[in-house]
């Protein structure tokens, strides 16, 4: 799985291993927005991106162009989802193997 990268102040940063804070930040955004774009939605997307990359939200706001925010947010969510499903699948395979033994 390729790790997303972001350019902050001219430096390329690779998304580190995800922490639980990312999931809670995404969950809060989804709950607050209820699927509708609001005035602060782009700012909240930037917050999710910042948490994912371990940088300050202001750095994301200052370094990403508006048309880059949604694709980067989507990339972060896809990576998060892939990681979660990979771990769930691994646990299910282990449990099935144990049951068959």
N, C-alpha and C positions, 0 to 999 in steps of 0.2 A: 504494500500500500504506500503510495507516494505521500509524503508529508507536505501540506501546504506551506508556502512561504509568503512573506510580506516584506516590502521595502519600507523601512522607517529611517528617516534622516540619512538616506543613501546606503544603509546597511541592510543586507538581506538577512531576515530572521526566519528560521525554520520553526514550525509549530512544535512545541515540546509535547511530551506525553501529557495527556489530558487529566486534569484533576476534577474532582466532584463539583468544584465551584462553577465550572463551565456548564455542567448540566443544570444546576440551579439557576444560573443566569439565563440560559435559554428557556427553561420552564417558566420563569417569571415573565419574560418577554412574551411568550406565547399566551400565557394566562392574561396578562394585562392588555394585549392587543385584541384578543378574541378574533384573530384573523382579519382585522381591519387596519389599514394604514392610518396612523395618527401623526400629529405634528412632530412627535419625538421618536418616531419609528426608526429613522435613519441613525439618530443618535444612539438608540438602544442597540441597533445592529453593530455600530462601532464599539459599543461596550462589550458585546459578545466577542467580537474580533480581538479586542484588547485582552480580554481574559484568556482567550485561546492562545495568544502569542506571548502572554506575560509582559505586556507593555501597558503604558497608560492610555486611557481612552483619548486624551487630548493628542497624543502622538498619532493615533489612527486618524482622528479627525483632520489633523494638519497634514498628513502624508498621503491619504487616499483621495483620489478624485471621486466625485459623487457617483459616476458611472462604474466605479470599481467596488463600491461598498456592497451592493447586493450580490454580485458574483463571489466576492470573498466570504461574505456571510454564508452563502449557500455551500461553498467549498468546506467551510468549517463544520457546518451541520452534517454534510455528507460524510466527512471524515469521522465525526463523532458517532454517527449512526453505524458506519462500517465497523468501527472499533467495538461498539457495544454488541452488535450482532455476531461478530467474530468470536467474542468472549462467550456469548450465550451458546453459540453453536459448539464451541470447544467443550463447554461444560456438559451440554447435552450428549455429545459423542462420548465423553468420559463416563457419564452416568449409564448410557446404553451399553457400553463395553463392560462395565462393572456388573450390570444386571445379567448379561449374557454369559459371563464367566462362571 
